[in-house]
Amino acid sequence: MEPTEPRLRVVVVDEVATLVISNPAKRNAMTAAMWRALPGLLAPLATDPAVRALVLTGDGETFCAGADISTLREPGDEQQSLAVRAEEALAAFPKPTLAAVRGFCVGGGSQLAAACDLRFAEEGARFGVTPSKLGIVYPSSSTRRLAALVGPSAAKYLLFSGELIDAERALRTGLVDEVLPAGQLEKRVAEFTRVLVSRSLLTQAAAKEFADGRTDRDAHWAEQAHGSGDTAEGVAAFLERRAPRFTYGI
């Protein structure tokens, strides 16, 4: 039988790492141990040349129902700092990241999804940012990230009310990038990640930093581009009407 203890597991196939949140007894809620483990799982994937993109998803039909409430008996500051460190590690991952969401994406689940570069959801998914239901102060870094993603008004709606919204509303607010019919999420994510890994990681890594607000790295990325060979390969492939073979790696 498959183990059912709360855990995070990683599978790498065709240059895509899939990180699975698994706590089936509690709708994939994140325990303190899972929050603590996440940065350590991401670190080797960030430098692995066999990994060019990362998918974050939940086990079964739920993405993540938030933090395991039973672990909130631990000191609150420690619980929150673990979640923030995990979120920041995911946001800082240098390669494209995509959250594939089924079912509930609530609380800490939404925190992790928002830290990804992109979010694809299946119809029927439900999103919520729920600290107001528990009297918890949402971290400033998480609040700013949410507001940057959906805008201040939508962020306040989610944070003030703690209400859940459906996938269509999440799409309209910018919390989600694509909504897929039931049964199509896995196929679409596989198709899109094949596109991602075929593109220049040099372009993606630089664009990710610039889009996330880094304004002091133009010289660094110009130097990386000069030495990578990706530009020459991209131009040659275009002129020769063939698929490029990009070699830049982090």
C-alpha positions in Angstrom: 0.0 0.0 0.0 1.1 3.6 -0.6 2.3 5.4 2.5 -0.2 7.9 3.8 2.0 9.9 6.2 2.2 13.6 5.4 5.1 14.2 3.0 6.4 16.0 0.0 7.7 13.9 -2.9 9.6 14.8 -6.1 9.4 13.0 -9.5 11.6 14.1 -12.4 10.5 13.2 -15.9 11.7 14.7 -19.2 13.4 17.7 -17.6 10.3 18.6 -15.5 10.4 18.1 -11.7 7.0 17.5 -10.1 6.7 18.3 -6.4 3.7 16.6 -4.9 2.0 17.8 -1.7 0.7 14.6 0.0 -1.3 14.5 3.2 -4.4 12.7 2.1 -6.0 12.4 5.5 -6.2 16.2 5.7 -6.8 17.4 2.1 -3.0 17.8 1.7 -2.6 20.3 4.5 1.0 21.3 5.1 2.4 20.2 8.5 5.3 22.0 10.1 7.6 19.2 9.0 6.5 19.6 5.4 7.0 23.4 5.5 10.4 22.8 6.9 11.3 20.2 4.3 10.3 22.3 1.2 13.4 24.6 0.8 15.7 21.6 1.1 13.9 19.7 -1.6 14.0 22.7 -3.9 17.7 23.5 -3.5 19.2 20.6 -5.4 16.5 20.9 -8.1 17.5 24.5 -8.7 21.0 23.5 -9.7 20.2 20.2 -11.4 20.9 20.5 -15.2 18.4 17.7 -15.7 15.6 20.0 -14.4 14.4 22.9 -16.5 10.9 23.5 -15.0 9.0 22.7 -11.8 5.4 21.7 -11.3 3.8 22.0 -7.9 0.6 20.0 -7.3 -1.4 18.1 -4.8 -2.0 14.4 -4.3 -5.3 13.2 -5.7 -8.2 15.7 -6.2 -7.0 18.4 -3.8 -4.1 20.9 -4.2 -3.6 21.9 -0.6 -6.1 22.9 2.1 -3.6 25.1 3.9 -1.6 24.6 7.1 -2.4 21.6 9.2 -4.4 23.4 12.0 -3.2 20.8 14.6 0.3 22.1 14.1 -0.8 25.6 15.1 -0.5 24.5 18.6 3.2 25.0 18.1 4.4 28.6 18.7 2.6 30.8 16.1 5.7 32.8 15.0 7.6 29.5 14.3 4.8 28.1 12.2 4.5 31.3 10.2 8.2 31.7 9.7 8.4 28.1 8.4 5.7 28.9 5.9 7.3 32.1 4.8 10.7 30.5 4.3 9.1 27.7 2.2 7.2 30.3 0.1 10.3 32.4 -0.4 12.3 29.4 -1.5 9.6 28.6 -4.1 9.4 32.2 -5.3 13.2 32.3 -5.6 13.5 29.0 -7.6 15.4 30.2 -10.7 13.5 28.1 -13.3 9.9 28.4 -14.4 7.4 27.1 -11.8 3.8 26.2 -12.4 1.1 25.3 -9.8 -1.4 22.6 -11.1 -4.5 23.0 -9.0 -7.4 20.7 -8.5 -9.9 21.0 -5.7 -9.2 23.2 -2.7 -6.3 25.7 -2.8 -6.7 27.4 0.5 -4.6 29.3 3.0 -1.1 28.0 2.8 -2.0 26.3 -0.4 -2.8 29.7 -2.0 0.4 31.0 -0.5 2.4 28.4 -2.3 0.4 28.7 -5.5 1.0 32.5 -5.5 4.7 31.9 -5.1 4.8 30.0 -8.4 5.3 31.8 -11.7 2.0 30.4 -13.2 -1.1 28.7 -12.0 -3.3 26.4 -14.1 -6.5 25.2 -12.5 -9.2 22.6 -13.2 -12.8 23.6 -13.3 -14.3 23.2 -9.8 -11.1 24.4 -8.1 -11.7 26.7 -5.1 -9.3 29.3 -3.9 -9.2 31.2 -0.6 -6.8 33.2 1.7 -8.2 32.5 5.1 -6.2 34.0 8.0 -9.1 36.3 9.0 -11.0 33.1 10.0 -8.3 32.3 12.5 -7.2 35.7 13.7 -3.8 35.3 12.0 -1.8 38.3 10.6 -0.9 37.3 7.1 2.9 37.9 6.5 3.8 41.2 4.8 5.8 39.4 2.1 2.9 37.1 1.3 0.4 40.0 1.2 2.6 42.0 -1.2 3.0 39.0 -3.5 -0.8 38.4 -3.5 -1.5 42.1 -4.2 1.1 42.2 -7.0 -0.6 39.2 -8.5 -4.3 40.2 -8.3 -4.3 43.9 -7.4 -4.8 45.6 -4.0 -8.6 45.5 -4.2 -8.9 41.8 -5.0 -6.2 41.0 -2.4 -8.2 42.9 0.3 -11.4 41.0 -0.7 -9.6 37.7 -0.2 -7.8 38.7 3.0 -10.7 40.6 4.6 -13.4 38.0 4.0 -11.6 34.7 3.9 -14.2 33.7 1.4 -13.5 31.0 -1.2 -13.8 31.9 -4.9 -14.2 29.6 -7.9 -11.7 29.0 -10.7 -13.5 31.4 -13.1 -13.3 34.3 -10.7 -9.7 33.4 -9.9 -9.0 33.6 -13.6 -10.7 37.0 -13.9 -8.6 38.4 -11.0 -5.3 37.1 -12.3 -4.9 34.5 -9.5 -5.1 31.8 -12.2 -3.7 31.8 -15.7 -5.7 29.0 -17.3 -8.8 27.1 -16.3 -9.1 23.6 -17.9 -12.2 21.3 -18.2 -12.3 18.3 -15.8 -9.8 15.7 -16.8 -7.7 18.0 -19.0 -5.4 19.6 -16.4 -2.7 17.0 -16.4 -2.6 16.8 -20.3 -2.4 20.6 -20.6 0.3 20.9 -17.9 2.4 18.3 -19.7 1.9 20.1 -23.1 2.9 23.4 -21.6 5.9 22.2 -19.7 7.1 20.6 -22.9 7.0 24.1 -24.4 8.9 25.5 -21.4 11.7 23.1 -21.5 12.2 23.6 -25.3 12.8 27.4 -24.8 15.9 29.2 -23.6 16.4 28.9 -19.8 18.6 32.0 -20.1 15.7 34.1 -21.4 13.3 32.6 -18.8 15.7 33.1 -15.8 16.4 36.7 -16.7 12.7 37.5 -17.4 11.7 35.9 -14.1 14.1 38.2 -12.2 13.1 41.3 -14.1 9.4 40.6 -13.7 9.8 40.0 -10.0 11.3 43.4 -9.6 15.1 42.9 -9.8 16.5 46.1 -11.4 20.2 45.7 -10.8 21.0 42.6 -12.9 21.1 43.8 -16.5 24.9 43.6 -16.7 24.9 40.1 -15.2 22.4 38.8 -17.7 24.1 40.5 -20.6 27.3 38.7 -19.6 25.4 35.4 -19.3 23.9 35.9 -22.7 27.3 36.7 -24.3 28.9 33.5 -23.0 26.0 31.1 -23.3 25.6 30.6 -27.1 21.8 30.6 -26.8 21.4 33.7 -28.9 23.5 32.4 -31.7 21.7 29.1 -31.5 18.3 30.7 -31.5 19.1 32.9 -34.6 20.7 30.0 -36.4 17.7 27.7 -35.7 15.3 30.4 -36.9 17.2 30.9 -40.2 17.5 27.1 -40.7 13.8 26.5 -39.8 14.6 23.9 -37.2 14.0 23.6 -33.5 16.7 25.3 -31.4 18.9 23.3 -29.1 19.6 25.6 -26.2 22.3 24.7 -23.8 22.3 27.4 -21.1 21.9 25.9 -17.6 21.8 27.1 -14.1 
